[in-house]
Amino acid sequence: MYYVYVLRSLKDKKLYTGHTNNLSERIEEYNKGLAKSTKNRRPFELLYYEASNILEDAVKREKSLKTGFGRAYLKRRISGL
């Protein structure tokens, strides 16, 4: 199973979107500071995720959520953004 996820930094309230095959482990890596690009934005909370059986579909969905339409979709789905 592959997951597309949206995390929010509790420090600066910015969002981070990515994909993984182990969601709980990936969130733990972010919160431990093991992801260089987001190390200084810790801690993170999981706001949203979607599951897919196909890696290529998860990658496409991640890319689509990073577009203007994708951000608008997330605002509708997640209150408080």
For each residue, the residues with C-beta under 8 A, 3 or more apart:
1: 21 51 52 53
2: 19 20 21 51 52 53 54 55 57 58
3: 19 20 21 23 26 49 50 51 52 58
4: 17 18 19 49 50 52 58 61 62 65
5: 17 18 19 20 23 26 27 46 48 49
6: 15 16 17 46 47 48 49 65 74 78
7: 15 16 17 18 27 30 44 45 46 47
8: 13 14 15 16 44 45 47
9: 12 13 14 15 16 38 41 42 43 44
10: 13 42 43 44 45
11: 40 41 42 43
12: 9 41
13: 8 9 10
14: 8 9 41
15: 6 7 8 9 47 74 81
16: 6 7 8 9 30 38 41 44
17: 4 5 6 7 62 65 66
18: 4 5 7 26 62
19: 2 3 4 5 55 58 59 61 62
20: 2 3 5 23 25 26
21: 1 2 3 55
22: 25 26
23: 3 5 20 26 27 46 49
24: 27 28
25: 20 22 28 29
26: 3 5 18 20 22 23 29 30
27: 5 7 23 24 30 31 44 46
28: 24 25 31 32
29: 25 26 32 34 35
30: 7 16 26 27 33 34 35 38 42 44
31: 27 28 42 43 44
32: 28 29
33: 30 39 42
34: 29 30 39
35: 29 30 38 39
36: 39
37:
38: 9 16 30 35 41 42 44
39: 33 34 35 36 42
40: 11
41: 9 11 12 14 16 38 44
42: 9 10 11 30 31 33 38 39
43: 9 10 11 31
44: 7 8 9 10 16 27 30 31 38 41
45: 7 8 10
46: 5 6 7 23 27 49
47: 6 7 8 15 78 81
48: 5 6 74 77 78
49: 3 4 5 6 23 46
50: 3 4 58 61
51: 1 2 3
52: 1 2 3 4 55 57 58 61
53: 1 2 57
54: 2 57 58
55: 2 19 21 52 58 59
56: 59 60
57: 2 52 53 54 60 61
58: 2 3 4 19 50 52 54 55 61 62
59: 19 55 56 62 63
60: 56 57 63 64
61: 4 19 50 52 57 58 64 65
62: 4 17 18 19 58 59 65 66
63: 59 60 66 67
64: 60 61 67 69 70
65: 4 6 17 61 62 70 71 73 74
66: 17 62 63 70 71
67: 63 64 70 71
68: 71 72
69: 64 72 73
70: 64 65 66 67 73 74
71: 65 66 67 68 74 75
72: 68 69 75 76
73: 65 69 70 76 77
74: 6 15 48 65 70 71 77 78 81
75: 71 72 78 81
76: 72 73
77: 48 73 74
78: 6 47 48 74 75 81
79:
80:
81: 15 47 74 75 78
